[in-house]
Amino acid sequence: MSDSTQPSSAPEIDEMQLASGMAAFEAKHFSRAMQLLHPIAEAGHAEAQHRVAIMFQNGLGVTRNPEQALRFMRMAAEQGHALAQHGLGFMYLEGDCVEQDPAQAAEWFRKAAEQGLAGSATTLAMMYEEGRGVPRDPEEARRWYRKAGFET
């Protein structure tokens, strides 16, 4: 591999196929997006994994498949994909595709918030305000609200 931005263990990704799959997703041509992105997601591409997870989670272009949604969302989240971390947090918070686990949700929201996702910081702040999955802690809630850009 000559691309020095990818580790030598990274799979070869067909960039044209990736771009076409992303365009199909954005155009809401989900069946086509799944055809193009699924093999790239299986090869380990975090953004493709995130998009495939969304399609499986919501039955977009495929039959809803909670197990595959969770599998792909987790793979992307574990690679540090902030939106996937946020999505996985909501899966745990709401019990969608996985057993509800607010403490696990808080961990994933924290990872995404630490990468600058204001929505994750806001959700984490609300969780500290309510004591949901974390100890009730008004000061910690204020800290996360500030991180999200809200004055408290």
Secondary structure, DSSP 8 states (H G I E B T S, - for coil): ---TTS-TTS----HHHHHHHHHHHHTT-HHHHHHHHHHHHHTT-HHHHHHHHHHHHHTSSS---HHHHHHHHHHHHHTT-HHHHHHHHHHHHHTSSS---HHHHHHHHHHHHHTT-HHHHHHHHHHHHHTSSS---HHHHHHHHHHTT---
